[in-house]
Amino acid sequence: MQIRAITPDDHAVLCALWRRTPGIQLRSDDEYAPFCRYLARNPGLSLLVEAEGVPVACLLVGHDGRRGYLQHLVVDVPWRGRGLARALVDEALRRLAEQGVVKSHVFVLDDAPEALAFWQAQSRWGLRSDIRVFSTREAQA
């Protein structure tokens, strides 16, 4: 198995992995064009693990220059329990640190109990109780 950077060519297989993973919600931002823009904006940061050429785990990673953002951390069911998620997170944080980004965030859906359990078990990650997230899909004119 190896960790490598995600490329635009990985989009279809990653979408299939995300679709079969409970707790992952796909939105229009996960379509091909936005996916490619995200990768171009954050070169070499989004990662996948392959076993015999087949992606079995992935993590989308980006930053705004100050904070890192981790999204869509997925390990396919047959590959869980082998430390792949932790390896992806460690590699992502290492790559972010190389770019001077040392603080990161992950947003976890309330209806994703396995994801919540994973992040709560990570000693260096703490649940924030001092903020709320507000989102919009509309651009200002």
Buried (B, 14 or more C-beta within 10 A) or exposed (E): EEBEBBEEEBBEBBBEBBEEBEBBEEEEEBEEEEBEEBBEEBEEBBBBBBBEEEBBBBBBBBBEEEEBBBBBBBBBEEBBEBEBBEBBBEBBBEBBEEEEBEEBBBEBEEEBEEBBEBBEEEEEBEEEEEEEEEEEEEEEE
